[in-house]
Amino acid sequence: MIDNLSQSQIEVVKAPMGGAIQVLASAGSGKTRVLTERVRFILNNSARGSVVALTFTNKAADEMLERLDDGSENRDRIWIATIHSVAQRVLESYGYTIGLPKELHIFERDQDRMEVFLHSLREQGVNIDEYLDVEDIREKRNREKIISQYLNVFSVIKRELLTEDEVKIKFSSNPRIWNIYQDYQSALLESGGVDFDDILLYAHKILLNQDSVARIYQKKYVALFVDEAQDLNRAQYEFIKVLCGDKIKDVMMVGDSDQMIYGFNGSSSDYFIKSFVKDFTPKIYCLNENYRSSKAVIELANKLKPNSQVGVNAALDGYKSFNALPDEESEAIWVCDSIQHILNLKRHPEIEGDIDCSKIVVIGRNRFVFKAMESELKKRNIPYFLKRSDRNESPVSLIGKIVDLAIRVKVNPKDWVDGKRLYKLIGLELNPESDVTYDISKVYADIKKSSNLDKDLISLVLAHIDHMSVDTPNILKFCLDIKTELVNLGANTKDSAKEDDIATGIKDIEQLQSMWTRFKRKGLGDNLSSFRNALALGQLNDDTLNNGIMLSTVHTMKGLEKDIVFLIGMCEGVFPDYRAKSKVELDEERNNAFVAITRSRRWIFVTYPEKRMMPWGDYKYHSASRFFLDMQ
């Protein structure tokens, strides 16, 4: 399976077993294939034991597994997943060893975390509702920003594994911050849940403090692999370190410091470049030949990051262009004109296969730059979609929302956040003296007695979920029954607005059905709790449902590639972001630009608007991004 690999790639794949390996791999150097073949090499040369490979996205995990799934018995010896997914499995299996509840619900949404935090403040006698209840819009936003900053601090505490003393030093301006943090953590657990950062925090604690649990993993796995290791933060690195202990010797980390773009998440290439070398003393390999991109793309990449890329003789010439447009609307028109011209080509010697929408991506520093693009694409009836992160998208129909909230409450009756949200959604008054737990059968009884015009359908949904087994739920039958009821209801209604919501509801139910099918196919579990956690971790999303031109931020495009890339909004203050002030922040912005450019296999088009319409109606004039100028 190592046909067509270069000599330097083969050296990594066939490196002696029993020791750690650090692979410094530049963009387009085939690092994923090398990592995959190294996994295969370890499995083929180890009579016993399994391997675990950690990725940063579910898509990367799925692609790696697909490459390795050759139908052999080795398939059962491979565990490939995101770091958070692996940590969550540790939590589900052994959380009880550190006193965590058996079933832990993931509060993956920011608004849920905020609700829990506000509740913790109220419990401590803080009149937070009065503090936030101000008429002045600007003052209200300032106060909301102050509150949200607390959540950012809590994330920093968890991602950096800070102790009480370290917290008091780092946030010395707020002497009570540790106590406020502890109150928030208690409120989460009382609600039967954890937030996203807790997953690694608690999993690390389990492996660190429970030797017997750590030994279970260390006995089973003979090798561990980490992709995109430059993006590790402290919690992730320490989790990996304690997972390996002194038993798992074959540890391979692959990464590129030039592609470190998650500094806001506490990431630092130091964990890959320095800590890994210090703790594991790996043999170091370099892969710097770009086999992915054309000469034109490599040239631009080297202008951003001098000497970062080495081209190969077989590389195609490719194409690059730079364009300044008067405003965002003109930029969108130019890009759409170019897209239509490219699509009309049908074929080109430098593009493998037919040229269609799947070969093209429009990349921006953030989603705000896509407003004019979306408008122009819609005007021309060019299909497009916004590339999402791994996080699961919430349903949009009334029925879809009810099903989502009811399942959350079914899994975790202590989940008052979603319990209250469910009551509000279906128009029921909540008894302020009611129990802290939420019983779906009670919600069902309350809606039956209500005057809600949709109570029959809502009652039907709630009745099904009430009778659903948490351990062995028949989701497929549930979806079939609800879909049948919706189809019948749609056929008998004359209300066009209701028809639209029913049609959207059917789509939401079909989406739930397909996600359950993927859940079972991936072997992620059988029960409703595991299903909910898989949804929260984005393990069940399906990009194949998206058709058209992809619009993507740099971060959601990480790890992906397209033949043709349009990089838009390259003006100062947007790319680099206006908030980037320090050298570290500006270096990371340059990394972002480097990642964006190297997503292209063949052609790259870079544009910027000379002025932009601001939300308050005024135009703001922009100069070309320093990166735009550097690449010319």
matplotlib code that plots the C-alpha trace (Angstrom):
import matplotlib.pyplot as plt

x = [0.0, 3.0, 3.2, 4.0, 5.3, 8.5, 11.6, 11.2, 7.6, 8.6, 11.2, 8.5, 6.1, 8.8, 10.6, 11.6, 8.8, 9.0, 9.8, 8.2, 8.2, 7.8, 6.9, 7.3, 5.1, 4.4, 1.1, 0.4, 3.2, 0.9, 1.0, -2.4, -1.5, 1.9, 0.1, -2.4, 0.2, 2.2, -1.0, -1.3, 2.4, 2.1, -1.0, 0.6, 3.7, 2.0, 0.4, -1.7, -2.9, -4.9, -4.0, -5.7, -5.5, -6.6, -7.8, -9.2, -12.2, -14.7, -14.3, -10.6, -11.3, -13.9, -11.5, -8.6, -10.9, -12.2, -8.6, -7.8, -11.0, -9.8, -12.1, -9.4, -9.5, -7.4, -10.6, -11.5, -8.1, -8.4, -10.0, -9.9, -11.7, -11.4, -9.6, -12.9, -14.7, -12.1, -12.2, -16.0, -15.8, -13.5, -16.0, -19.0, -17.2, -15.4, -16.8, -18.2, -14.6, -14.3, -17.9, -19.5, -23.2, -23.7, -25.4, -23.8, -25.4, -23.2, -24.2, -22.6, -24.4, -23.1, -26.6, -26.9, -23.7, -24.8, -28.2, -26.3, -23.9, -26.7, -28.5, -25.3, -25.1, -28.8, -28.1, -25.4, -27.7, -26.5, -29.3, -28.0, -31.4, -31.6, -28.0, -28.9, -32.3, -31.3, -33.0, -29.9, -29.0, -25.3, -25.0, -27.0, -24.6, -21.6, -23.0, -23.8, -20.2, -18.9, -20.9, -19.8, -16.2, -16.6, -17.4, -14.2, -12.2, -13.8, -12.7, -9.1, -9.1, -10.1, -8.0, -4.9, -5.6, -5.1, -5.0, -6.6, -3.3, -2.6, -6.1, -5.6, -2.3, -3.5, -6.7, -5.6, -7.8, -10.8, -10.0, -13.4, -13.0, -12.1, -15.2, -17.4, -15.9, -16.5, -20.2, -20.5, -19.1, -21.4, -24.4, -23.4, -23.2, -26.5, -28.0, -26.7, -24.3, -20.9, -19.7, -17.4, -14.2, -15.2, -14.9, -11.1, -10.8, -12.6, -11.1, -7.6, -8.5, -9.8, -6.6, -4.3, -5.9, -7.2, -4.3, -6.5, -8.4, -5.3, -3.8, -6.9, -6.2, -2.4, -2.8, -5.1, -3.3, 0.2, 0.5, -1.0, -1.1, -1.9, -2.8, -2.5, -0.5, 0.5, -3.0, -2.8, -3.6, -2.4, -5.5, -5.3, -1.5, -1.7, -4.6, -2.5, 0.5, -1.5, -3.2, 0.1, 1.8, 5.0, 3.4, 2.5, 5.9, 4.9, 3.6, 3.6, 2.7, 2.4, 2.1, 3.2, 3.8, 2.9, -0.6, -1.3, -4.5, -6.3, -4.6, -8.0, -8.6, -5.3, -3.5, 0.3, 2.7, 5.1, 3.3, 4.2, 7.6, 9.0, 6.9, 6.6, 10.4, 11.1, 8.6, 8.9, 12.4, 11.1, 13.0, 12.4, 11.4, 10.7, 8.3, 8.4, 7.6, 4.2, 2.6, -0.9, -0.5, 0.4, 3.6, 1.4, 0.0, 3.4, 4.9, 2.3, 2.7, 6.4, 5.9, 3.7, 6.0, 9.5, 11.1, 8.1, 7.2, 9.3, 7.7, 8.1, 9.1, 5.7, 3.7, 1.4, 1.8, -1.6, -3.0, -3.1, -4.7, -5.1, -7.9, -9.0, -12.7, -14.6, -16.8, -18.2, -21.0, -18.5, -16.2, -19.2, -20.1, -16.5, -16.2, -19.5, -18.6, -15.4, -17.2, -19.7, -16.8, -15.0, -18.1, -18.7, -15.3, -16.6, -13.1, -9.5, -6.1, -5.1, -8.4, -9.0, -12.5, -15.4, -15.4, -18.4, -19.4, -17.7, -14.3, -14.7, -14.6, -14.9, -12.8, -13.2, -11.6, -15.0, -18.7, -19.4, -17.6, -20.1, -23.2, -22.7, -21.5, -24.7, -26.9, -25.2, -25.2, -28.9, -29.6, -27.9, -29.4, -26.0, -26.3, -24.1, -23.8, -22.0, -19.5, -20.2, -18.0, -18.3, -21.0, -24.4, -26.9, -30.2, -33.5, -35.6, -39.2, -41.5, -41.7, -38.0, -37.3, -39.8, -38.3, -34.7, -35.6, -37.8, -35.0, -32.6, -34.9, -35.7, -32.0, -31.4, -34.5, -32.2, -31.7, -33.8, -32.3, -33.9, -36.9, -37.8, -37.1, -39.5, -42.3, -41.9, -41.8, -45.1, -46.8, -47.1, -46.7, -44.0, -44.9, -42.1, -42.5, -42.2, -39.6, -36.1, -36.5, -38.5, -40.7, -41.8, -45.1, -45.9, -45.2, -47.5, -50.3, -50.0, -50.1, -53.2, -55.0, -53.8, -55.5, -52.6, -54.0, -51.2, -51.7, -52.7, -49.6, -47.3, -49.0, -48.4, -44.6, -44.3, -46.2, -43.8, -40.7, -42.2, -42.6, -39.2, -36.6, -33.4, -31.3, -32.7, -34.6, -36.4, -35.6, -36.4, -40.0, -40.4, -39.3, -41.6, -44.6, -44.1, -43.4, -46.6, -48.6, -47.0, -47.7, -51.4, -51.6, -50.0, -52.5, -55.5, -54.5, -55.3, -53.0, -50.0, -47.8, -48.6, -47.9, -44.4, -43.6, -44.9, -42.7, -39.7, -40.7, -40.6, -37.1, -36.0, -37.4, -35.7, -32.4, -32.9, -33.4, -30.3, -28.2, -29.4, -28.5, -25.0, -24.7, -25.4, -23.2, -20.3, -20.8, -20.9, -23.4, -27.0, -28.6, -30.2, -27.5, -24.7, -26.7, -27.2, -23.5, -22.6, -24.8, -23.3, -19.8, -20.8, -20.0, -23.1, -23.0, -23.1, -21.4, -22.5, -26.0, -24.5, -24.5, -23.1, -20.3, -18.8, -18.4, -16.0, -14.1, -10.4, -11.0, -13.8, -11.7, -8.7, -7.7, -9.7, -8.6, -10.2, -8.9, -10.1, -10.0, -11.4, -10.0, -12.1, -12.2, -8.4, -8.3, -6.6, -8.8, -10.6, -7.6, -5.7, -8.5, -8.6, -8.4, -4.9, -2.5, 0.5, 3.2, 1.8, -1.7, -0.5, 1.7, -1.4, -3.2, -0.4, -0.8, -4.5, -3.6, -1.1, -3.7, -6.2, -3.8, -2.6, -6.2, -5.9, -4.6, -4.5, -6.0, -6.1, -8.0, -7.4, -9.7, -10.5, -13.1, -11.8, -14.7, -17.4, -20.8, -20.9, -24.0, -24.9, -25.0, -21.7, -19.0, -15.6, -12.6, -9.9, -6.4, -5.2, -4.2, -0.5, -0.8, -2.3, 0.6, 3.2, 2.0, 2.4]
y = [0.0, 2.3, 2.5, 6.0, 7.2, 9.2, 7.9, 10.3, 9.2, 5.6, 6.2, 7.5, 4.6, 2.0, 3.6, 1.1, 0.3, 0.8, 4.5, 7.9, 9.7, 13.5, 14.3, 17.9, 18.0, 21.0, 21.6, 19.2, 16.9, 13.8, 13.7, 12.1, 9.3, 8.8, 8.6, 6.2, 3.9, 4.0, 2.8, 0.0, -0.9, -1.0, -3.3, -5.6, -6.0, -6.4, -9.7, -8.3, -4.9, -2.1, 1.4, 4.7, 7.7, 11.2, 13.8, 17.4, 16.9, 14.1, 14.4, 13.7, 10.7, 9.3, 9.8, 8.0, 5.1, 4.8, 4.5, 1.8, -0.1, -2.8, -5.5, -7.3, -8.2, -5.2, -3.1, -4.2, -3.1, 0.6, 3.4, 6.7, 9.6, 13.2, 13.8, 14.9, 11.8, 9.6, 11.6, 11.4, 7.6, 7.5, 9.7, 7.5, 4.3, 5.5, 8.8, 7.1, 6.5, 10.2, 10.6, 11.8, 10.9, 7.8, 9.7, 13.0, 15.4, 17.6, 21.3, 22.0, 25.3, 28.6, 29.8, 26.6, 27.4, 31.0, 29.8, 27.5, 30.3, 32.8, 30.2, 29.7, 33.4, 33.5, 30.6, 32.7, 35.6, 37.7, 39.9, 39.2, 39.8, 43.3, 43.9, 42.9, 44.6, 48.1, 50.1, 51.5, 49.1, 49.9, 49.5, 46.3, 44.8, 45.9, 44.1, 41.0, 41.1, 41.3, 38.2, 36.3, 37.0, 34.9, 31.9, 32.6, 32.6, 29.3, 27.8, 29.1, 27.5, 24.1, 24.2, 25.1, 22.8, 25.7, 25.0, 27.4, 29.1, 29.5, 31.0, 33.5, 34.7, 34.7, 36.5, 38.5, 41.5, 39.3, 37.6, 35.7, 34.2, 30.7, 30.6, 31.8, 29.1, 26.4, 27.6, 27.3, 23.7, 22.7, 24.1, 22.1, 18.8, 19.6, 19.9, 16.5, 17.9, 19.0, 21.6, 20.9, 21.8, 19.5, 16.5, 16.7, 18.1, 15.1, 12.5, 13.7, 13.6, 10.0, 8.7, 10.7, 9.5, 6.1, 3.9, 0.9, 2.7, 4.0, 0.5, -0.8, 1.5, 1.1, -2.7, -2.6, -0.1, -0.6, 2.7, 6.2, 8.7, 12.4, 14.4, 18.2, 18.1, 21.8, 22.7, 20.9, 22.9, 22.0, 19.9, 17.9, 17.3, 16.3, 13.9, 12.2, 12.1, 10.4, 8.1, 6.8, 6.7, 4.8, 1.8, 3.1, 3.7, 3.9, 7.5, 9.4, 13.1, 14.9, 18.6, 21.9, 25.0, 27.2, 25.9, 26.6, 28.6, 27.8, 30.1, 31.3, 27.8, 27.8, 25.9, 26.3, 24.5, 24.4, 21.3, 19.6, 21.1, 21.3, 19.4, 16.2, 16.2, 16.7, 14.1, 11.4, 12.0, 11.1, 10.5, 13.5, 13.3, 16.2, 16.1, 19.4, 18.5, 19.8, 17.1, 18.7, 22.1, 23.7, 25.9, 29.0, 28.1, 27.0, 30.3, 32.3, 30.0, 30.6, 34.4, 34.2, 31.7, 31.8, 28.4, 26.6, 24.7, 22.6, 21.9, 18.7, 18.4, 17.0, 19.9, 21.6, 25.3, 26.3, 29.9, 32.8, 36.2, 39.3, 41.8, 44.9, 45.7, 48.9, 47.3, 44.0, 43.9, 44.4, 41.7, 39.3, 40.0, 39.5, 36.2, 34.9, 35.9, 34.0, 31.0, 30.9, 31.2, 28.3, 26.1, 26.8, 25.4, 22.0, 20.5, 21.7, 19.8, 20.9, 19.8, 16.1, 15.1, 17.4, 20.9, 21.4, 23.2, 20.5, 21.6, 25.2, 26.8, 30.5, 31.1, 34.1, 35.0, 35.0, 34.5, 38.2, 38.5, 36.2, 38.4, 40.0, 36.6, 34.8, 37.6, 37.4, 33.6, 33.5, 36.2, 33.9, 30.7, 29.2, 26.6, 27.1, 26.1, 27.3, 24.8, 24.2, 23.1, 19.7, 21.0, 19.6, 22.0, 22.5, 21.6, 24.5, 23.3, 23.3, 19.5, 19.1, 21.5, 19.6, 16.3, 17.6, 19.1, 16.2, 13.7, 15.9, 15.9, 12.2, 11.4, 13.8, 14.7, 17.2, 19.2, 22.2, 24.4, 22.3, 21.5, 25.2, 25.7, 22.9, 24.3, 27.7, 26.3, 24.5, 27.4, 26.0, 27.8, 26.5, 26.0, 27.9, 25.5, 22.4, 19.7, 20.3, 17.2, 17.2, 14.2, 13.9, 12.1, 15.3, 17.5, 15.2, 15.5, 19.3, 19.7, 17.4, 19.8, 22.9, 25.1, 24.7, 24.3, 21.8, 19.8, 16.6, 16.4, 17.6, 15.0, 12.3, 13.2, 13.4, 10.2, 8.3, 9.8, 9.1, 5.4, 5.3, 3.1, 5.1, 1.9, 0.5, 3.2, 2.3, 5.6, 4.3, 3.3, 6.6, 8.5, 6.5, 7.0, 10.8, 11.2, 9.4, 11.6, 14.7, 13.6, 13.0, 16.3, 18.1, 16.5, 17.7, 21.3, 24.4, 26.7, 27.5, 28.5, 25.3, 23.3, 24.9, 24.0, 20.5, 20.0, 21.4, 19.1, 16.0, 17.0, 17.4, 13.9, 12.4, 14.0, 12.5, 9.1, 9.4, 10.5, 7.4, 5.2, 6.7, 6.4, 2.6, 2.1, 3.8, 1.5, 4.4, 2.7, 1.6, 3.9, 7.3, 9.0, 7.9, 9.0, 12.5, 12.8, 11.8, 14.5, 17.0, 16.1, 16.4, 12.8, 12.2, 15.2, 14.4, 16.8, 14.7, 16.3, 19.6, 20.6, 23.6, 26.1, 25.8, 29.0, 28.3, 30.2, 29.3, 27.3, 25.1, 24.6, 23.2, 19.8, 20.1, 21.0, 22.0, 22.4, 26.0, 28.5, 32.0, 33.9, 37.0, 39.9, 40.3, 43.8, 45.1, 44.9, 41.8, 39.6, 40.1, 40.6, 44.0, 42.5, 41.0, 43.4, 41.4, 39.7, 36.3, 37.2, 38.6, 35.5, 33.4, 35.5, 34.9, 31.2, 31.6, 33.1, 30.3, 27.7, 29.4, 29.6, 26.0, 24.6, 25.1, 22.2, 24.2, 27.7, 30.5, 33.9, 36.5, 39.6, 42.4, 45.3, 48.8, 49.8, 47.9, 48.9, 48.9, 47.8, 51.4, 52.3, 54.1, 53.0, 52.2, 52.3, 49.6, 49.2, 45.9, 43.3, 43.1, 39.4, 40.4, 42.7, 40.1, 37.6, 39.9]
z = [0.0, -0.1, -3.8, -5.1, -1.8, -1.8, -0.1, 2.8, 3.2, 3.2, 5.9, 8.2, 7.4, 8.0, 10.9, 13.7, 16.1, 19.8, 19.9, 19.4, 16.1, 15.4, 11.7, 10.7, 7.6, 5.5, 3.7, 0.8, 1.9, 2.1, 5.9, 6.3, 3.9, 5.6, 9.0, 7.6, 6.2, 9.4, 11.2, 8.7, 9.2, 13.0, 12.7, 10.2, 12.3, 15.7, 16.5, 19.3, 20.5, 18.9, 17.8, 18.6, 16.2, 17.4, 15.0, 15.3, 13.1, 12.7, 8.9, 9.2, 11.4, 9.0, 6.0, 7.8, 8.8, 5.2, 3.9, 6.5, 6.2, 3.8, 5.1, 7.1, 10.7, 11.5, 11.3, 14.8, 16.1, 15.0, 17.1, 15.1, 16.6, 17.7, 20.9, 22.5, 21.3, 22.9, 26.1, 26.1, 25.8, 28.9, 30.7, 29.8, 30.9, 34.0, 35.1, 38.2, 39.5, 40.3, 41.5, 38.3, 37.6, 35.4, 32.6, 31.8, 29.3, 27.2, 27.2, 23.9, 23.1, 24.4, 25.4, 27.6, 29.4, 29.9, 31.4, 33.8, 34.8, 35.4, 37.5, 39.6, 40.2, 41.3, 43.7, 45.3, 45.9, 43.0, 41.5, 38.0, 36.3, 37.6, 36.5, 32.9, 32.8, 31.5, 28.8, 27.2, 24.4, 24.4, 28.2, 28.0, 25.5, 27.6, 30.6, 28.6, 27.3, 30.8, 31.8, 28.7, 29.5, 32.7, 30.5, 28.5, 31.7, 32.7, 29.4, 29.9, 33.4, 32.0, 28.8, 30.7, 33.7, 36.1, 39.8, 42.4, 43.1, 39.4, 38.8, 41.6, 40.1, 36.4, 37.3, 40.2, 39.3, 40.4, 43.7, 43.8, 40.3, 41.6, 43.8, 41.0, 38.7, 41.4, 41.7, 37.9, 37.9, 40.7, 38.8, 35.7, 37.7, 39.5, 36.1, 35.2, 32.6, 31.6, 29.1, 26.1, 28.0, 30.9, 28.7, 28.6, 32.1, 33.7, 31.4, 32.2, 35.9, 35.6, 33.8, 36.1, 39.4, 38.5, 37.7, 37.1, 34.4, 32.7, 32.6, 30.8, 27.8, 28.1, 27.9, 25.0, 22.7, 21.4, 19.5, 19.5, 16.6, 16.6, 13.5, 13.3, 16.5, 16.2, 17.3, 20.7, 23.8, 27.3, 28.3, 25.1, 25.3, 29.0, 28.3, 25.5, 27.9, 30.7, 28.3, 27.1, 30.5, 30.4, 28.6, 25.1, 23.4, 19.7, 19.7, 16.4, 16.2, 12.8, 12.4, 10.9, 13.0, 10.0, 10.2, 13.9, 13.8, 17.1, 19.5, 20.7, 22.0, 24.0, 21.2, 20.9, 18.6, 21.6, 22.9, 19.6, 19.0, 22.6, 25.1, 22.9, 22.3, 26.0, 27.3, 24.5, 22.9, 19.5, 16.3, 14.0, 10.3, 7.9, 5.0, 3.1, -0.5, -1.6, -3.8, -3.7, -5.1, -8.4, -8.9, -8.7, -5.3, -3.9, -5.0, -3.0, 0.0, 0.0, -0.2, 3.0, 4.7, 3.1, 2.3, 3.8, 0.6, -1.8, -5.2, -7.2, -10.8, -11.7, -10.4, -12.8, -13.5, -12.1, -12.0, -9.6, -9.7, -7.5, -7.8, -5.9, -6.4, -5.5, -2.8, -1.5, -4.1, -6.9, -5.4, -5.3, -8.9, -10.0, -8.1, -9.4, -13.0, -12.6, -11.1, -14.0, -16.5, -14.9, -14.8, -18.4, -19.3, -18.3, -18.5, -18.3, -18.6, -15.1, -13.4, -13.0, -14.2, -15.0, -13.6, -11.3, -8.1, -6.0, -7.3, -6.0, -2.6, -1.5, 1.6, 4.0, 7.3, 8.9, 7.9, 7.8, 4.5, 2.8, 3.0, -0.5, -1.9, -0.8, -2.2, -5.6, -5.7, -4.9, -7.6, -10.2, -8.9, -8.3, -5.6, -2.5, 1.1, 4.2, 5.5, 9.1, 11.9, 13.6, 16.0, 15.2, 13.6, 15.5, 13.9, 12.5, 12.6, 15.6, 15.6, 15.1, 18.1, 20.3, 19.5, 20.1, 23.5, 24.6, 23.9, 25.9, 28.8, 28.5, 28.7, 31.5, 33.7, 35.6, 32.5, 33.6, 30.8, 28.1, 30.3, 30.6, 26.9, 26.1, 28.2, 26.7, 23.1, 23.5, 25.3, 28.8, 32.1, 34.3, 38.0, 39.9, 42.8, 40.6, 41.1, 39.7, 37.5, 34.3, 33.5, 29.9, 31.0, 33.0, 30.0, 28.0, 30.6, 30.7, 26.9, 26.7, 29.1, 27.2, 24.6, 22.1, 18.6, 17.8, 21.0, 19.3, 17.3, 20.1, 22.4, 20.0, 19.8, 23.6, 24.1, 21.8, 23.5, 27.0, 26.1, 24.4, 26.1, 27.1, 26.9, 23.6, 21.8, 18.6, 16.8, 13.3, 14.3, 16.1, 13.0, 10.8, 13.0, 13.4, 9.7, 8.8, 11.1, 9.6, 6.1, 7.0, 8.7, 5.8, 3.3, 5.4, 6.2, 4.1, 6.1, 3.9, 6.8, 8.6, 5.4, 5.2, 8.9, 8.4, 5.3, 7.3, 10.2, 7.9, 6.8, 10.4, 11.2, 8.2, 9.3, 12.8, 11.2, 9.0, 12.0, 14.0, 11.1, 11.0, 14.8, 14.5, 11.4, 13.2, 16.2, 18.7, 21.0, 21.4, 24.0, 23.8, 26.0, 23.7, 20.7, 22.3, 23.1, 19.6, 18.2, 20.6, 19.4, 15.8, 15.0, 12.9, 10.5, 6.8, 4.4, 1.4, 1.8, 0.7, -2.9, -4.7, -4.2, -0.7, 1.4, 4.2, 6.9, 7.1, 10.3, 8.9, 5.7, 7.8, 6.6, 3.3, -0.2, -3.5, -7.0, -7.2, -4.3, -4.2, -1.1, -0.6, 1.8, 1.9, 3.3, 6.4, 9.5, 8.1, 7.2, 9.5, 11.9, 13.5, 17.0, 16.2, 17.8, 19.3, 17.3, 18.4, 17.2, 13.9, 13.3, 13.8, 11.3, 8.8, 9.5, 8.7, 5.3, 4.7, 5.4, 3.1, 0.2, 0.6, 0.4, -3.4, -5.6, -8.8, -9.2, -6.6, -6.9, -4.2, -3.9, -1.6, -1.5, -1.2, 0.9, 3.0, 4.2, 8.0, 10.0, 10.8, 7.1, 6.6, 4.2, 5.6, 3.3, 3.5, 2.2, 0.9, 3.5, 4.3, 3.2, -0.1, -0.7, 0.5, -2.1, -5.1]

ax = plt.figure().add_subplot(projection="3d")
ax.plot(x, y, z, "-o")
ax.set_aspect("equal")
plt.show()
